[in-house]
Amino acid sequence: MGYALHALTQIDIPWQRVVNSRGEISLQKGKIEKSLQQIILEAKGIEFLELGRSDLSKYLLGMQ
């Protein structure tokens, strides 16, 4: 997923909304901190479990 997003040059995807297939925040080393992304997502109503994961089935459209 990260490689695919990196390859997109003409599409503006909000970075803070991208999580991996496990519902976890995954950023390259040296990039914006995970905590900032989690704070932004939580402000939008996304909940994270104790393990730092979000329940994707709760937020994916048409996947339930």
All heavy atoms as TSV, in Angstrom:
chain	resi	resn	atom	element	x	y	z
A	1	MET	N	N	0.827	-1.193	0.000
A	1	MET	CA	C	0.000	0.000	0.000
A	1	MET	C	C	0.869	1.254	0.000
A	1	MET	O	O	0.629	2.165	-0.727
A	1	MET	CB	C	-0.932	-0.024	1.203
A	1	MET	CG	C	-1.794	1.207	1.328
A	1	MET	SD	S	-2.999	1.277	0.029
A	1	MET	CE	C	-4.299	2.106	0.840
A	2	GLY	N	N	1.873	1.268	0.851
A	2	GLY	CA	C	2.737	2.441	0.916
A	2	GLY	C	C	3.442	2.712	-0.393
A	2	GLY	O	O	3.561	3.856	-0.814
A	3	TYR	N	N	3.899	1.658	-1.054
A	3	TYR	CA	C	4.570	1.825	-2.340
A	3	TYR	C	C	3.603	2.393	-3.372
A	3	TYR	O	O	3.957	3.286	-4.146
A	3	TYR	CB	C	5.148	0.500	-2.826
A	3	TYR	CG	C	5.835	0.629	-4.158
A	3	TYR	CD1	C	7.099	1.198	-4.254
A	3	TYR	CD2	C	5.206	0.212	-5.321
A	3	TYR	CE1	C	7.726	1.339	-5.477
A	3	TYR	CE2	C	5.822	0.358	-6.553
A	3	TYR	CZ	C	7.084	0.918	-6.624
A	3	TYR	OH	O	7.685	1.069	-7.833
A	4	ALA	N	N	2.388	1.895	-3.381
A	4	ALA	CA	C	1.381	2.383	-4.328
A	4	ALA	C	C	1.081	3.861	-4.093
A	4	ALA	O	O	0.985	4.641	-5.032
A	4	ALA	CB	C	0.107	1.561	-4.214
A	5	LEU	N	N	0.956	4.252	-2.849
A	5	LEU	CA	C	0.692	5.653	-2.538
A	5	LEU	C	C	1.881	6.530	-2.904
A	5	LEU	O	O	1.715	7.644	-3.385
A	5	LEU	CB	C	0.355	5.811	-1.055
A	5	LEU	CG	C	-0.978	5.209	-0.635
A	5	LEU	CD1	C	-1.132	5.268	0.880
A	5	LEU	CD2	C	-2.127	5.911	-1.314
A	6	HIS	N	N	3.080	6.034	-2.668
A	6	HIS	CA	C	4.278	6.787	-3.009
A	6	HIS	C	C	4.370	7.017	-4.521
A	6	HIS	O	O	4.845	8.066	-4.972
A	6	HIS	CB	C	5.519	6.049	-2.509
A	6	HIS	CG	C	6.797	6.749	-2.813
A	6	HIS	ND1	N	7.163	7.919	-2.179
A	6	HIS	CD2	C	7.773	6.477	-3.696
A	6	HIS	CE1	C	8.316	8.319	-2.660
A	6	HIS	NE2	N	8.719	7.467	-3.578
A	7	ALA	N	N	3.898	6.071	-5.281
A	7	ALA	CA	C	3.971	6.161	-6.738
A	7	ALA	C	C	2.936	7.136	-7.323
A	7	ALA	O	O	3.084	7.585	-8.453
A	7	ALA	CB	C	3.783	4.777	-7.359
A	8	LEU	N	N	1.916	7.462	-6.559
A	8	LEU	CA	C	0.896	8.393	-7.045
A	8	LEU	C	C	1.426	9.812	-6.983
A	8	LEU	O	O	1.671	10.355	-5.925
A	8	LEU	CB	C	-0.376	8.294	-6.190
A	8	LEU	CG	C	-1.121	6.970	-6.244
A	8	LEU	CD1	C	-2.267	6.975	-5.238
A	8	LEU	CD2	C	-1.648	6.707	-7.637
A	9	THR	N	N	1.611	10.410	-8.119
A	9	THR	CA	C	2.165	11.764	-8.155
A	9	THR	C	C	1.129	12.814	-8.498
A	9	THR	O	O	1.305	13.976	-8.190
A	9	THR	CB	C	3.314	11.846	-9.168
A	9	THR	OG1	O	2.823	11.464	-10.459
A	9	THR	CG2	C	4.466	10.957	-8.762
A	10	GLN	N	N	0.036	12.413	-9.142
A	10	GLN	CA	C	-0.948	13.387	-9.582
A	10	GLN	C	C	-2.232	13.352	-8.761
A	10	GLN	O	O	-3.160	14.090	-9.050
A	10	GLN	CB	C	-1.267	13.163	-11.054
A	10	GLN	CG	C	-0.058	13.374	-11.938
A	10	GLN	CD	C	-0.373	13.141	-13.399
A	10	GLN	OE1	O	-1.508	12.908	-13.770
A	10	GLN	NE2	N	0.639	13.199	-14.234
A	11	ILE	N	N	-2.284	12.518	-7.753
A	11	ILE	CA	C	-3.475	12.415	-6.929
A	11	ILE	C	C	-3.117	12.836	-5.516
A	11	ILE	O	O	-2.140	12.354	-4.948
A	11	ILE	CB	C	-4.032	10.976	-6.920
A	11	ILE	CG1	C	-4.409	10.567	-8.344
A	11	ILE	CG2	C	-5.237	10.868	-6.003
A	11	ILE	CD1	C	-4.829	9.125	-8.469
A	12	ASP	N	N	-3.901	13.753	-4.976
A	12	ASP	CA	C	-3.634	14.249	-3.627
A	12	ASP	C	C	-4.466	13.449	-2.626
A	12	ASP	O	O	-5.670	13.617	-2.540
A	12	ASP	CB	C	-3.982	15.735	-3.546
A	12	ASP	CG	C	-3.585	16.344	-2.223
A	12	ASP	OD1	O	-2.657	15.822	-1.574
A	12	ASP	OD2	O	-4.201	17.349	-1.839
A	13	ILE	N	N	-3.811	12.545	-1.905
A	13	ILE	CA	C	-4.478	11.720	-0.910
A	13	ILE	C	C	-4.071	12.236	0.464
A	13	ILE	O	O	-2.874	12.374	0.731
A	13	ILE	CB	C	-4.097	10.237	-1.054
A	13	ILE	CG1	C	-4.587	9.725	-2.406
A	13	ILE	CG2	C	-4.679	9.405	0.076
A	13	ILE	CD1	C	-4.204	8.301	-2.702
A	14	PRO	N	N	-5.055	12.518	1.329
A	14	PRO	CA	C	-4.700	13.002	2.666
A	14	PRO	C	C	-3.906	11.946	3.439
A	14	PRO	O	O	-4.434	10.894	3.777
A	14	PRO	CB	C	-6.053	13.251	3.327
A	14	PRO	CG	C	-7.094	13.082	2.286
A	14	PRO	CD	C	-6.477	12.376	1.131
A	15	TRP	N	N	-2.638	12.195	3.696
A	15	TRP	CA	C	-1.752	11.230	4.341
A	15	TRP	C	C	-2.299	10.746	5.670
A	15	TRP	O	O	-2.126	9.593	6.027
A	15	TRP	CB	C	-0.357	11.826	4.535
A	15	TRP	CG	C	-0.340	12.980	5.491
A	15	TRP	CD1	C	-0.482	14.297	5.169
A	15	TRP	CD2	C	-0.216	12.925	6.907
A	15	TRP	NE1	N	-0.457	15.070	6.308
A	15	TRP	CE2	C	-0.289	14.235	7.391
A	15	TRP	CE3	C	-0.045	11.890	7.827
A	15	TRP	CZ2	C	-0.207	14.559	8.741
A	15	TRP	CZ3	C	0.038	12.202	9.176
A	15	TRP	CH2	C	-0.036	13.526	9.626
A	16	GLN	N	N	-2.972	11.622	6.407
A	16	GLN	CA	C	-3.423	11.238	7.736
A	16	GLN	C	C	-4.519	10.183	7.713
A	16	GLN	O	O	-4.789	9.545	8.709
A	16	GLN	CB	C	-3.878	12.469	8.537
A	16	GLN	CG	C	-5.175	13.078	8.084
A	16	GLN	CD	C	-5.049	14.083	6.955
A	16	GLN	OE1	O	-4.027	14.202	6.318
A	16	GLN	NE2	N	-6.118	14.810	6.703
A	17	ARG	N	N	-5.138	9.957	6.578
A	17	ARG	CA	C	-6.210	8.966	6.490
A	17	ARG	C	C	-5.720	7.590	6.050
A	17	ARG	O	O	-6.504	6.669	5.946
A	17	ARG	CB	C	-7.281	9.455	5.535
A	17	ARG	CG	C	-7.982	10.677	6.075
A	17	ARG	CD	C	-9.153	11.029	5.243
A	17	ARG	NE	N	-9.856	12.131	5.885
A	17	ARG	CZ	C	-11.133	12.331	5.761
A	17	ARG	NH1	N	-11.850	11.520	5.041
A	17	ARG	NH2	N	-11.704	13.351	6.359
A	18	VAL	N	N	-4.445	7.460	5.793
A	18	VAL	CA	C	-3.907	6.200	5.297
A	18	VAL	C	C	-3.364	5.361	6.458
A	18	VAL	O	O	-2.478	5.798	7.186
A	18	VAL	CB	C	-2.793	6.447	4.262
A	18	VAL	CG1	C	-2.211	5.132	3.780
A	18	VAL	CG2	C	-3.337	7.262	3.093
A	19	VAL	N	N	-3.935	4.185	6.619
A	19	VAL	CA	C	-3.454	3.213	7.595
A	19	VAL	C	C	-3.191	1.911	6.859
A	19	VAL	O	O	-3.687	1.701	5.751
A	19	VAL	CB	C	-4.464	2.988	8.755
A	19	VAL	CG1	C	-4.632	4.254	9.572
A	19	VAL	CG2	C	-5.801	2.519	8.238
A	20	ASN	N	N	-2.424	1.010	7.463
A	20	ASN	CA	C	-2.127	-0.240	6.776
A	20	ASN	C	C	-3.286	-1.226	6.892
A	20	ASN	O	O	-4.311	-0.931	7.503
A	20	ASN	CB	C	-0.793	-0.837	7.267
A	20	ASN	CG	C	-0.825	-1.268	8.709
A	20	ASN	OD1	O	-1.859	-1.615	9.273
A	20	ASN	ND2	N	0.334	-1.260	9.344
A	21	SER	N	N	-3.131	-2.391	6.315
A	21	SER	CA	C	-4.217	-3.376	6.258
A	21	SER	C	C	-4.598	-3.933	7.624
A	21	SER	O	O	-5.638	-4.552	7.770
A	21	SER	CB	C	-3.837	-4.522	5.316
A	21	SER	OG	O	-2.689	-5.195	5.811
A	22	ARG	N	N	-3.761	-3.699	8.618
A	22	ARG	CA	C	-4.072	-4.136	9.986
A	22	ARG	C	C	-4.729	-3.024	10.794
A	22	ARG	O	O	-4.986	-3.180	11.974
A	22	ARG	CB	C	-2.801	-4.613	10.682
A	22	ARG	CG	C	-2.221	-5.875	10.060
A	22	ARG	CD	C	-0.975	-6.343	10.784
A	22	ARG	NE	N	0.063	-5.326	10.825
A	22	ARG	CZ	C	1.048	-5.191	9.946
A	22	ARG	NH1	N	1.135	-6.024	8.935
A	22	ARG	NH2	N	1.951	-4.246	10.064
A	23	GLY	N	N	-4.954	-1.862	10.166
A	23	GLY	CA	C	-5.556	-0.729	10.860
A	23	GLY	C	C	-4.550	0.056	11.677
A	23	GLY	O	O	-4.915	0.849	12.530
A	24	GLU	N	N	-3.266	-0.144	11.385
A	24	GLU	CA	C	-2.206	0.527	12.122
A	24	GLU	C	C	-1.629	1.679	11.312
A	24	GLU	O	O	-1.637	1.658	10.085
A	24	GLU	CB	C	-1.062	-0.443	12.428
A	24	GLU	CG	C	-1.466	-1.628	13.251
A	24	GLU	CD	C	-0.378	-2.681	13.306
A	24	GLU	OE1	O	0.450	-2.775	12.363
A	24	GLU	OE2	O	-0.362	-3.417	14.292
A	25	ILE	N	N	-1.109	2.641	12.012
A	25	ILE	CA	C	-0.386	3.729	11.376
A	25	ILE	C	C	0.999	3.209	11.039
A	25	ILE	O	O	1.653	2.590	11.867
A	25	ILE	CB	C	-0.296	4.930	12.332
A	25	ILE	CG1	C	-1.709	5.500	12.555
A	25	ILE	CG2	C	0.656	5.985	11.810
A	25	ILE	CD1	C	-1.785	6.499	13.674
A	26	SER	N	N	1.433	3.426	9.816
A	26	SER	CA	C	2.775	2.990	9.439
A	26	SER	C	C	3.411	4.064	8.568
A	26	SER	O	O	2.994	4.295	7.455
A	26	SER	CB	C	2.746	1.643	8.712
A	26	SER	OG	O	1.930	1.700	7.574
A	27	LEU	N	N	4.386	4.716	9.133
A	27	LEU	CA	C	5.091	5.784	8.440
A	27	LEU	C	C	6.559	5.412	8.305
A	27	LEU	O	O	7.097	4.666	9.123
A	27	LEU	CB	C	4.983	7.094	9.219
A	27	LEU	CG	C	3.580	7.666	9.370
A	27	LEU	CD1	C	3.603	8.848	10.326
A	27	LEU	CD2	C	3.033	8.088	8.029
A	28	GLN	N	N	7.210	5.973	7.311
A	28	GLN	CA	C	8.641	5.754	7.144
A	28	GLN	C	C	9.384	6.437	8.287
A	28	GLN	O	O	8.935	7.459	8.818
A	28	GLN	CB	C	9.124	6.354	5.831
A	28	GLN	CG	C	8.606	5.660	4.614
A	28	GLN	CD	C	9.076	6.343	3.340
A	28	GLN	OE1	O	9.556	7.465	3.365
A	28	GLN	NE2	N	8.920	5.662	2.224
A	29	LYS	N	N	10.518	5.901	8.642
A	29	LYS	CA	C	11.341	6.517	9.674
A	29	LYS	C	C	11.719	7.926	9.235
A	29	LYS	O	O	12.014	8.161	8.076
A	29	LYS	CB	C	12.593	5.693	9.925
A	29	LYS	CG	C	12.305	4.369	10.577
A	29	LYS	CD	C	13.574	3.585	10.807
A	29	LYS	CE	C	13.225	2.242	11.427
A	29	LYS	NZ	N	14.407	1.414	11.647
A	30	GLY	N	N	11.685	8.842	10.178
A	30	GLY	CA	C	12.041	10.225	9.881
A	30	GLY	C	C	10.878	11.060	9.392
A	30	GLY	O	O	11.011	12.250	9.182
A	31	LYS	N	N	9.733	10.438	9.197
A	31	LYS	CA	C	8.545	11.179	8.755
A	31	LYS	C	C	7.781	11.663	9.970
A	31	LYS	O	O	8.165	11.457	11.111
A	31	LYS	CB	C	7.646	10.288	7.877
A	31	LYS	CG	C	8.312	9.829	6.605
A	31	LYS	CD	C	8.539	10.976	5.657
A	31	LYS	CE	C	9.201	10.485	4.375
A	31	LYS	NZ	N	9.436	11.520	3.433
A	32	ILE	N	N	6.646	12.287	9.734
A	32	ILE	CA	C	5.822	12.813	10.823
A	32	ILE	C	C	5.500	11.696	11.810
A	32	ILE	O	O	5.233	10.570	11.427
A	32	ILE	CB	C	4.537	13.439	10.247
A	32	ILE	CG1	C	4.918	14.620	9.353
A	32	ILE	CG2	C	3.615	13.899	11.349
A	32	ILE	CD1	C	3.795	15.209	8.581
A	33	GLU	N	N	5.509	12.023	13.065
A	33	GLU	CA	C	5.316	11.030	14.111
A	33	GLU	C	C	3.949	10.350	14.028
A	33	GLU	O	O	2.956	10.959	13.669
A	33	GLU	CB	C	5.445	11.690	15.480
A	33	GLU	CG	C	6.830	12.201	15.762
A	33	GLU	CD	C	6.914	12.787	17.153
A	33	GLU	OE1	O	6.229	12.314	18.057
A	33	GLU	OE2	O	7.676	13.743	17.316
A	34	LYS	N	N	3.932	9.080	14.430
A	34	LYS	CA	C	2.690	8.319	14.468
A	34	LYS	C	C	1.664	8.989	15.363
A	34	LYS	O	O	0.488	9.007	15.063
A	34	LYS	CB	C	2.941	6.902	14.973
A	34	LYS	CG	C	3.629	5.996	14.008
A	34	LYS	CD	C	3.727	4.605	14.615
A	34	LYS	CE	C	4.354	3.638	13.653
A	34	LYS	NZ	N	4.383	2.283	14.195
A	35	SER	N	N	2.132	9.536	16.468
A	35	SER	CA	C	1.195	10.124	17.425
A	35	SER	C	C	0.414	11.280	16.803
A	35	SER	O	O	-0.761	11.448	17.088
A	35	SER	CB	C	1.924	10.586	18.679
A	35	SER	OG	O	2.920	11.539	18.362
A	36	LEU	N	N	1.050	12.068	15.941
A	36	LEU	CA	C	0.349	13.174	15.286
A	36	LEU	C	C	-0.752	12.643	14.388
A	36	LEU	O	O	-1.875	13.147	14.397
A	36	LEU	CB	C	1.322	14.039	14.481
A	36	LEU	CG	C	0.681	15.147	13.640
A	36	LEU	CD1	C	-0.105	16.113	14.514
A	36	LEU	CD2	C	1.741	15.875	12.849
A	37	GLN	N	N	-0.449	11.609	13.626
A	37	GLN	CA	C	-1.456	11.031	12.746
A	37	GLN	C	C	-2.607	10.470	13.574
A	37	GLN	O	O	-3.774	10.655	13.239
A	37	GLN	CB	C	-0.859	9.947	11.871
A	37	GLN	CG	C	-1.848	9.402	10.863
A	37	GLN	CD	C	-1.232	8.377	9.929
A	37	GLN	OE1	O	-0.092	7.975	10.082
A	37	GLN	NE2	N	-2.003	7.942	8.950
A	38	GLN	N	N	-2.297	9.798	14.667
A	38	GLN	CA	C	-3.350	9.232	15.513
A	38	GLN	C	C	-4.201	10.341	16.129
A	38	GLN	O	O	-5.424	10.229	16.176
A	38	GLN	CB	C	-2.750	8.349	16.611
A	38	GLN	CG	C	-3.828	7.641	17.415
A	38	GLN	CD	C	-3.269	6.548	18.304
A	38	GLN	OE1	O	-2.198	6.007	18.048
A	38	GLN	NE2	N	-3.996	6.221	19.343
A	39	ILE	N	N	-3.592	11.424	16.551
A	39	ILE	CA	C	-4.335	12.554	17.122
A	39	ILE	C	C	-5.307	13.122	16.090
A	39	ILE	O	O	-6.464	13.403	16.392
A	39	ILE	CB	C	-3.367	13.647	17.621
A	39	ILE	CG1	C	-2.635	13.153	18.870
A	39	ILE	CG2	C	-4.096	14.946	17.898
A	39	ILE	CD1	C	-1.458	14.016	19.271
A	40	ILE	N	N	-4.840	13.292	14.860
A	40	ILE	CA	C	-5.694	13.830	13.800
A	40	ILE	C	C	-6.870	12.885	13.521
A	40	ILE	O	O	-8.013	13.318	13.406
A	40	ILE	CB	C	-4.883	14.081	12.509
A	40	ILE	CG1	C	-3.879	15.210	12.734
A	40	ILE	CG2	C	-5.803	14.407	11.337
A	40	ILE	CD1	C	-2.867	15.386	11.618
A	41	LEU	N	N	-6.584	11.586	13.423
A	41	LEU	CA	C	-7.641	10.614	13.154
A	41	LEU	C	C	-8.647	10.545	14.307
A	41	LEU	O	O	-9.855	10.478	14.081
A	41	LEU	CB	C	-7.045	9.238	12.873
A	41	LEU	CG	C	-6.316	9.109	11.541
A	41	LEU	CD1	C	-5.571	7.787	11.466
A	41	LEU	CD2	C	-7.284	9.249	10.382
A	42	GLU	N	N	-8.164	10.589	15.526
A	42	GLU	CA	C	-9.064	10.556	16.687
A	42	GLU	C	C	-9.945	11.799	16.730
A	42	GLU	O	O	-11.120	11.717	17.100
A	42	GLU	CB	C	-8.267	10.409	17.979
A	42	GLU	CG	C	-7.686	9.021	18.133
A	42	GLU	CD	C	-6.766	8.864	19.326
A	42	GLU	OE1	O	-6.211	9.881	19.824
A	42	GLU	OE2	O	-6.588	7.718	19.768
A	43	ALA	N	N	-9.413	12.932	16.305
A	43	ALA	CA	C	-10.206	14.163	16.247
A	43	ALA	C	C	-11.334	14.039	15.219
A	43	ALA	O	O	-12.369	14.711	15.340
A	43	ALA	CB	C	-9.315	15.356	15.911
A	44	LYS	N	N	-11.132	13.175	14.218
A	44	LYS	CA	C	-12.163	12.923	13.199
A	44	LYS	C	C	-13.112	11.800	13.614
A	44	LYS	O	O	-13.969	11.393	12.848
A	44	LYS	CB	C	-11.510	12.552	11.862
A	44	LYS	CG	C	-10.648	13.629	11.286
A	44	LYS	CD	C	-11.489	14.723	10.692
A	44	LYS	CE	C	-10.622	15.756	10.004
A	44	LYS	NZ	N	-11.419	16.812	9.417
A	45	GLY	N	N	-12.916	11.242	14.827
A	45	GLY	CA	C	-13.816	10.211	15.324
A	45	GLY	C	C	-13.334	8.782	15.162
A	45	GLY	O	O	-14.068	7.844	15.459
A	46	ILE	N	N	-12.111	8.593	14.678
A	46	ILE	CA	C	-11.569	7.245	14.530
A	46	ILE	C	C	-11.030	6.781	15.881
A	46	ILE	O	O	-10.262	7.497	16.521
A	46	ILE	CB	C	-10.438	7.204	13.477
A	46	ILE	CG1	C	-10.921	7.749	12.129
A	46	ILE	CG2	C	-9.862	5.794	13.341
A	46	ILE	CD1	C	-12.042	6.969	11.491
A	47	GLU	N	N	-11.427	5.610	16.308
A	47	GLU	CA	C	-10.981	5.082	17.588
A	47	GLU	C	C	-9.846	4.080	17.379
A	47	GLU	O	O	-9.850	3.327	16.405
A	47	GLU	CB	C	-12.134	4.384	18.299
A	47	GLU	CG	C	-13.280	5.313	18.639
A	47	GLU	CD	C	-14.477	4.591	19.227
A	47	GLU	OE1	O	-14.472	3.347	19.303
A	47	GLU	OE2	O	-15.429	5.283	19.614
A	48	PHE	N	N	-8.908	4.080	18.307
A	48	PHE	CA	C	-7.799	3.133	18.281
A	48	PHE	C	C	-7.869	2.240	19.508
A	48	PHE	O	O	-8.185	2.702	20.604
A	48	PHE	CB	C	-6.449	3.861	18.240
A	48	PHE	CG	C	-6.136	4.443	16.892
A	48	PHE	CD1	C	-6.635	5.671	16.515
A	48	PHE	CD2	C	-5.361	3.743	15.985
A	48	PHE	CE1	C	-6.365	6.204	15.267
A	48	PHE	CE2	C	-5.076	4.257	14.733
A	48	PHE	CZ	C	-5.589	5.494	14.377
A	49	LEU	N	N	-7.569	0.964	19.307
A	49	LEU	CA	C	-7.528	0.012	20.404
A	49	LEU	C	C	-6.200	0.151	21.137
A	49	LEU	O	O	-5.301	0.850	20.686
A	49	LEU	CB	C	-7.693	-1.409	19.850
A	49	LEU	CG	C	-8.936	-1.632	18.978
A	49	LEU	CD1	C	-8.891	-3.005	18.342
A	49	LEU	CD2	C	-10.197	-1.452	19.801
A	50	GLU	N	N	-6.059	-0.546	22.247
A	50	GLU	CA	C	-4.837	-0.462	23.049
A	50	GLU	C	C	-3.588	-0.830	22.262
A	50	GLU	O	O	-2.515	-0.303	22.511
A	50	GLU	CB	C	-4.953	-1.371	24.271
A	50	GLU	CG	C	-5.947	-0.871	25.287
A	50	GLU	CD	C	-6.055	-1.796	26.489
A	50	GLU	OE1	O	-5.074	-2.476	26.802
A	50	GLU	OE2	O	-7.129	-1.817	27.103
A	51	LEU	N	N	-3.705	-1.712	21.301
A	51	LEU	CA	C	-2.547	-2.152	20.518
A	51	LEU	C	C	-2.174	-1.174	19.412
A	51	LEU	O	O	-1.305	-1.457	18.600
A	51	LEU	CB	C	-2.822	-3.536	19.912
A	51	LEU	CG	C	-3.062	-4.665	20.915
A	51	LEU	CD1	C	-3.452	-5.947	20.196
A	51	LEU	CD2	C	-1.810	-4.884	21.755
A	52	GLY	N	N	-2.845	-0.026	19.351
A	52	GLY	CA	C	-2.553	0.959	18.318
A	52	GLY	C	C	-3.209	0.647	16.988
A	52	GLY	O	O	-2.788	1.139	15.961
A	53	ARG	N	N	-4.233	-0.187	17.040
A	53	ARG	CA	C	-4.960	-0.544	15.814
A	53	ARG	C	C	-6.353	0.048	15.833
A	53	ARG	O	O	-6.948	0.249	16.879
A	53	ARG	CB	C	-5.086	-2.061	15.684
A	53	ARG	CG	C	-3.788	-2.750	15.417
A	53	ARG	CD	C	-3.990	-4.221	15.227
A	53	ARG	NE	N	-2.723	-4.860	14.923
A	53	ARG	CZ	C	-2.579	-6.146	14.753
A	53	ARG	NH1	N	-3.613	-6.949	14.853
A	53	ARG	NH2	N	-1.400	-6.643	14.480
A	54	SER	N	N	-6.864	0.267	14.645
A	54	SER	CA	C	-8.237	0.715	14.472
A	54	SER	C	C	-9.023	-0.436	13.858
A	54	SER	O	O	-8.489	-1.193	13.049
A	54	SER	CB	C	-8.260	1.926	13.542
A	54	SER	OG	O	-9.555	2.418	13.402
A	55	ASP	N	N	-10.264	-0.578	14.237
A	55	ASP	CA	C	-11.111	-1.644	13.697
A	55	ASP	C	C	-11.585	-1.224	12.303
A	55	ASP	O	O	-12.548	-0.478	12.160
A	55	ASP	CB	C	-12.297	-1.882	14.622
A	55	ASP	CG	C	-13.223	-2.986	14.147
A	55	ASP	OD1	O	-12.937	-3.614	13.101
A	55	ASP	OD2	O	-14.232	-3.223	14.827
A	56	LEU	N	N	-10.892	-1.695	11.276
A	56	LEU	CA	C	-11.191	-1.275	9.907
A	56	LEU	C	C	-12.618	-1.601	9.492
A	56	LEU	O	O	-13.229	-0.854	8.734
A	56	LEU	CB	C	-10.207	-1.921	8.928
A	56	LEU	CG	C	-8.768	-1.443	9.038
A	56	LEU	CD1	C	-7.906	-2.175	8.017
A	56	LEU	CD2	C	-8.660	0.049	8.851
A	57	SER	N	N	-13.158	-2.696	9.975
A	57	SER	CA	C	-14.523	-3.071	9.581
A	57	SER	C	C	-15.538	-2.023	10.025
A	57	SER	O	O	-16.610	-1.905	9.445
A	57	SER	CB	C	-14.890	-4.444	10.156
A	57	SER	OG	O	-14.984	-4.397	11.565
A	58	LYS	N	N	-15.167	-1.247	10.990
A	58	LYS	CA	C	-16.053	-0.193	11.506
A	58	LYS	C	C	-16.056	1.031	10.589
A	58	LYS	O	O	-17.017	1.789	10.568
A	58	LYS	CB	C	-15.557	0.198	12.900
A	58	LYS	CG	C	-16.455	1.075	13.683
A	58	LYS	CD	C	-15.884	1.220	15.092
A	58	LYS	CE	C	-16.760	2.088	15.948
A	58	LYS	NZ	N	-16.214	2.242	17.299
A	59	TYR	N	N	-15.005	1.211	9.827
A	59	TYR	CA	C	-14.841	2.438	9.044
A	59	TYR	C	C	-14.817	2.259	7.532
A	59	TYR	O	O	-14.969	3.236	6.804
A	59	TYR	CB	C	-13.560	3.165	9.488
A	59	TYR	CG	C	-13.566	3.467	10.951
A	59	TYR	CD1	C	-12.795	2.717	11.834
A	59	TYR	CD2	C	-14.392	4.441	11.482
A	59	TYR	CE1	C	-12.811	2.974	13.196
A	59	TYR	CE2	C	-14.418	4.709	12.836
A	59	TYR	CZ	C	-13.636	3.964	13.694
A	59	TYR	OH	O	-13.665	4.219	15.035
A	60	LEU	N	N	-14.603	1.050	7.036
A	60	LEU	CA	C	-14.580	0.817	5.594
A	60	LEU	C	C	-15.986	0.810	5.036
A	60	LEU	O	O	-16.863	0.127	5.549
A	60	LEU	CB	C	-13.883	-0.498	5.267
A	60	LEU	CG	C	-12.384	-0.539	5.542
A	60	LEU	CD1	C	-11.855	-1.938	5.302
A	60	LEU	CD2	C	-11.653	0.450	4.673
A	61	LEU	N	N	-16.189	1.534	3.971
A	61	LEU	CA	C	-17.504	1.589	3.339
A	61	LEU	C	C	-17.706	0.384	2.434
A	61	LEU	O	O	-16.830	0.046	1.654
A	61	LEU	CB	C	-17.644	2.874	2.524
A	61	LEU	CG	C	-17.520	4.173	3.313
A	61	LEU	CD1	C	-17.550	5.355	2.357
A	61	LEU	CD2	C	-18.614	4.298	4.339
A	62	GLY	N	N	-18.851	-0.235	2.527
A	62	GLY	CA	C	-19.187	-1.330	1.639
A	62	GLY	C	C	-18.437	-2.624	1.919
A	62	GLY	O	O	-18.506	-3.555	1.128
A	63	MET	N	N	-17.713	-2.706	3.002
A	63	MET	CA	C	-16.930	-3.897	3.290
A	63	MET	C	C	-17.557	-4.734	4.412
A	63	MET	O	O	-17.003	-5.720	4.822
A	63	MET	CB	C	-15.505	-3.513	3.691
A	63	MET	CG	C	-14.745	-2.796	2.608
A	63	MET	SD	S	-14.458	-3.794	1.149
A	63	MET	CE	C	-13.240	-4.924	1.748
A	64	GLN	N	N	-18.687	-4.325	4.907
A	64	GLN	CA	C	-19.283	-5.020	6.040
A	64	GLN	C	C	-20.301	-6.025	5.599
A	64	GLN	O	O	-20.895	-5.991	4.611
A	64	GLN	CB	C	-19.917	-4.017	6.990
A	64	GLN	CG	C	-18.877	-3.059	7.530
A	64	GLN	CD	C	-19.491	-1.937	8.322
A	64	GLN	OE1	O	-20.684	-1.709	8.286
A	64	GLN	NE2	N	-18.672	-1.217	9.051
